[in-house]
Amino acid sequence: MTTRRQFLSTLASSAGVLATSPAFTHAAQAAAPAVRAGTLPRNASETTGRHYRPRHRFGLGGVPLAGAFKPTPNADAQGALAAAWAGGVRYFDTSPWYGIGRSERRMGQFLSEQKRDEYILSTKVGRLLKAGNPPDSKVWPEPPPFHRVYDYTADGVRRSIEDSLQRLGVERIDMVFIHDLSPDNRDMGERWTEYFDIALKGAMPELIRMREEGLIKAWGLGVNAIEPALRILKESDPDIFLSATQYTLVRHEDSLNRLQPACAERGVSIVVGSPLNVGFLAGVERIDYLGTITDDLRNRRARLDAIARRHGIDLRTAALQFASAPQTVSAVLVGARTARQIQEDIASMQVKIPADFWAELKKEKLIAEHAPVPA
Ligand SMILES: NC(=O)c1ccc[n+]([C@@H]2O[C@H](COP(=O)([O-])OP(=O)(O)OC[C@H]3O[C@@H](n4cnc5c(N)ncnc54)[C@H](OP(=O)(O)O)[C@@H]3O)[C@@H](O)[C@H]2O)c1
């Protein structure tokens, strides 16, 4: 096992390189749920047989608490983190990009006070933060004074992790995801393959070295599209993917039919991000960051919501449990802005959903016939 000191000595210098829809307002008006600590789902072991997987199947994602789409006061963010912890959440995911440093700083404020062995932490690499004018971004309305420089080189990865450790105030990171190396990244578009080629020679072998050195337990991609993950399975040796927006009640066929079988074949597992399609399945008028809510999506959400209500559950609960059902899924990350939201989301994972509900979704062709559903 490489020590932190050795890690620092091997660190190469950084080279160049909404409104709520009426159908859902009942959730906001109801009393905050009682949360039973210690009853969140866990994996039986920390390995798929071939690769590391986190023990904790439910985690808190660091996007909303960094002020995505609208400012989140730090008191709310700290409240969300404390409520997550009190409710038994022990997996936390963040990124230098979330709030352009703010998510890592806020998570670190809370997590650096906890015993490091008691929780799992993932962050991302691929963007280095530099002092200067922040990018003009619809996702981060009040950014701190940093801009980002894409860097998927080996040096860039070491530098990025070192920066993250400092912002987080912790000694190690368990899982590292190469962030947004994907055609849906608007900074890249079709040019994502050029960045991919840099990562293939730089970031990926470096992360494999860091795994061998014991500095990290696992690495993979953190992306919102299927193609980059399929490609890296053929060309490198990842352990786990953070696949966001791709496995939800309203979008799952591609993941189910292409990504999950390819992962299963290699013993690679998936952390599902954005199980609510970034709020859409919790009733928010937003989908997948800057996506468009089509009539078809709105219609399917309304039908899903009506069936859920008839079975006495709410749609957010169904969405969170649905995302967690496949065997290839190691964990589900939900984003929460407040203590109240994460308490409700924890409670959602503790509800028993009647089998008839899932059967009706299949009969109505709202979910794929072969989609795994919670037992
Ligand atoms: N490329 C990547 O690596 C990648 C991409 C996406 C996500 N992720 C990870 O996955 C995590 C989860 O995804 P996400 O944050 O994008 O989206 P999400 O979990 O699908 O949705 C989060 C949003 O849903 C709403 N929400 C959550 N709980 C609620 C509740 N109980 N009641 C009402 N509304 C509720 C909130 O909307 P409001 O904000 O409007 O209150 C919240 O911001 C991220 O935070 C991140 O850690 C990674």
The ligand as an SDF file (V2000), in Angstrom:
LIG
                    3D

 48 52  0  0  0  0  0  0  0  0999 V2000
  -21.3900   12.4170  -15.1470 N   0  0  0  0  0  0  0  0  0  0  0  0
  -21.4640   12.0840  -13.8490 C   0  0  0  0  0  0  0  0  0  0  0  0
  -20.5430   11.5570  -13.2580 O   0  0  0  0  0  0  0  0  0  0  0  0
  -22.7390   12.3740  -13.1030 C   0  0  0  0  0  0  0  0  0  0  0  0
  -23.8120   12.9860  -13.7680 C   0  0  0  0  0  0  0  0  0  0  0  0
  -24.9630   13.2180  -13.0530 C   0  0  0  0  0  0  0  0  0  0  0  0
  -25.0560   12.8770  -11.7090 C   0  0  0  0  0  0  0  0  0  0  0  0
  -23.9860   12.3320  -11.0760 N   0  0  0  0  0  0  0  0  0  0  0  0
  -24.0410   12.0080   -9.6070 C   0  0  0  0  0  0  0  0  0  0  0  0
  -25.3210   11.4790   -9.2860 O   0  0  0  0  0  0  0  0  0  0  0  0
  -25.9160   12.3020   -8.2640 C   0  0  0  0  0  0  0  0  0  0  0  0
  -27.4290   12.2720   -8.3510 C   0  0  0  0  0  0  0  0  0  0  0  0
  -27.8900   12.8390   -9.5640 O   0  0  0  0  0  0  0  0  0  0  0  0
  -28.4840   14.3330   -9.6680 P   0  0  0  0  0  0  0  0  0  0  0  0
  -28.1850   15.0980   -8.4420 O   0  0  0  0  0  0  0  0  0  0  0  0
  -27.9930   14.8190  -10.9740 O   0  0  0  0  0  0  0  0  0  0  0  0
  -30.0360   14.1260   -9.8780 O   0  0  0  0  0  0  0  0  0  0  0  0
  -31.2140   13.2790   -9.2170 P   0  0  0  0  0  0  0  0  0  0  0  0
  -30.7290   12.5520   -8.0230 O   0  0  0  0  0  0  0  0  0  0  0  0
  -31.8340   12.5190  -10.3250 O   0  0  0  0  0  0  0  0  0  0  0  0
  -32.2140   14.4390   -8.8110 O   0  0  0  0  0  0  0  0  0  0  0  0
  -31.8640   15.3620   -7.8140 C   0  0  0  0  0  0  0  0  0  0  0  0
  -32.9310   16.4310   -7.7010 C   0  0  0  0  0  0  0  0  0  0  0  0
  -34.1980   15.8220   -7.4260 O   0  0  0  0  0  0  0  0  0  0  0  0
  -34.9270   16.6310   -6.5390 C   0  0  0  0  0  0  0  0  0  0  0  0
  -35.1930   15.8470   -5.3280 N   0  0  0  0  0  0  0  0  0  0  0  0
  -34.3880   14.9320   -4.7130 C   0  0  0  0  0  0  0  0  0  0  0  0
  -35.0110   14.4490   -3.6250 N   0  0  0  0  0  0  0  0  0  0  0  0
  -36.2200   15.0580   -3.5420 C   0  0  0  0  0  0  0  0  0  0  0  0
  -37.3070   15.0070   -2.6410 C   0  0  0  0  0  0  0  0  0  0  0  0
  -37.3010   14.1700   -1.6170 N   0  0  0  0  0  0  0  0  0  0  0  0
  -38.3860   15.8030   -2.8830 N   0  0  0  0  0  0  0  0  0  0  0  0
  -38.4140   16.6410   -3.9390 C   0  0  0  0  0  0  0  0  0  0  0  0
  -37.4130   16.7520   -4.8270 N   0  0  0  0  0  0  0  0  0  0  0  0
  -36.3310   15.9650   -4.6280 C   0  0  0  0  0  0  0  0  0  0  0  0
  -34.0900   17.8570   -6.2220 C   0  0  0  0  0  0  0  0  0  0  0  0
  -34.5190   18.8710   -7.1160 O   0  0  0  0  0  0  0  0  0  0  0  0
  -34.3510   20.4570   -6.7400 P   0  0  0  0  0  0  0  0  0  0  0  0
  -32.9120   20.6850   -6.9120 O   0  0  0  0  0  0  0  0  0  0  0  0
  -35.1550   21.1660   -7.7740 O   0  0  0  0  0  0  0  0  0  0  0  0
  -34.8040   20.6510   -5.3560 O   0  0  0  0  0  0  0  0  0  0  0  0
  -32.6850   17.3720   -6.5550 C   0  0  0  0  0  0  0  0  0  0  0  0
  -31.8260   18.4000   -6.9450 O   0  0  0  0  0  0  0  0  0  0  0  0
  -25.3050   13.6700   -8.5130 C   0  0  0  0  0  0  0  0  0  0  0  0
  -25.5280   14.5500   -7.4510 O   0  0  0  0  0  0  0  0  0  0  0  0
  -23.8790   13.2700   -8.7660 C   0  0  0  0  0  0  0  0  0  0  0  0
  -23.2260   12.9560   -7.5550 O   0  0  0  0  0  0  0  0  0  0  0  0
  -22.8390   12.0690  -11.7610 C   0  0  0  0  0  0  0  0  0  0  0  0
  1  2  1  0
  2  3  2  0
  2  4  1  0
  4  5  1  0
  4 48  2  0
  5  6  2  0
  6  7  1  0
  7  8  2  0
  8  9  1  0
  8 48  1  0
  9 10  1  0
  9 46  1  0
 10 11  1  0
 11 12  1  0
 11 44  1  0
 12 13  1  0
 13 14  1  0
 14 15  2  0
 14 16  1  0
 14 17  1  0
 17 18  1  0
 18 19  2  0
 18 20  1  0
 18 21  1  0
 21 22  1  0
 22 23  1  0
 23 24  1  0
 23 42  1  0
 24 25  1  0
 25 26  1  0
 25 36  1  0
 26 27  1  0
 26 35  1  0
 27 28  2  0
 28 29  1  0
 29 30  1  0
 29 35  2  0
 30 31  1  0
 30 32  2  0
 32 33  1  0
 33 34  2  0
 34 35  1  0
 36 37  1  0
 36 42  1  0
 37 38  1  0
 38 39  2  0
 38 40  1  0
 38 41  1  0
 42 43  1  0
 44 45  1  0
 44 46  1  0
 46 47  1  0
M  CHG  2   8   1  16  -1
M  END
$$$$
